[in-house]
Amino acid sequence: MTKLGYQFQRIDLLQQALTHRSVSQRDNYERLEFLGDSLLGMIIAKYLYCHFPKEKEGRLTRMRATLVRQESLAKIAKDLQLGQSLILSVGELKSGGHHRESILADVVEAIIAAIYLDCNRLDILEPIVLKWYEPYLIEIHPGDQLKDPKSLLQELLQSKKMPLPIYEVVNIEGDAPNQHFTIHCQVEGFSVFKGEGASRRFAEQAAAADILKFLEHSL
């Protein structure tokens, strides 16, 4: 867990933050997630308030929503390689719980709370969280959050007079409502891009986001 950038004094807090309710109905991450959600919202709100002094409340709110939504948190979980450390039941493991976006997002919030309870200092927690978010904070702009990656990709391709992308479901793991989708997205003239998520929509958005990053440096 070295990628977290924090050394826990109370390992039990970290363990709880990684434990799914399928393993323990009592000592799981859900209460920590509740606290972490509020802490994360405050940290991101403060950052946006300080770095975008000319933006109005409504736009700042939408920017924050983009940064703290499930897809964004799941990306951070993958950056931190949390999936391999999750404590899941055998059933959850078999259904792909270690890479399910909803679980990964919840665990990020739970770990934020665990760090805070371990050190009891916001001045320690805040730079840690902002470090995790650094690649995404650099990229965010006041207008970007108004549209999702699929919409932005479509607009980019239309502006270049290119064919629209084709999305195809190539794999579905698990049973509803705990499914994990893998999507292939093809843009004519380029390689196939893969997206994964807890729903077809999330997987398509993930694939579109990756294609956008690639095309922005290629077109």
Secondary structure, DSSP 8 states (H G I E B T S, - for coil): -GGG----S-HHHHHHHTB-TTT-SSSSSHHHHHHHHHHHHHHHHHHHHHH-TT--HHHHHHHHHHHHSHHHHHHHHHHTT-GGG-B--HHHHHTTGGG-HHHHHHHHHHHHHHHHHHH--HHHHHHHHHHHHHHHHHH--TTGGGS-HHHHHHHHHHHTT----EEEEEEEES-TTS-EEEEEEE-TTS-EEEEEESSHHHHHHHHHHHHHHHHHTT-
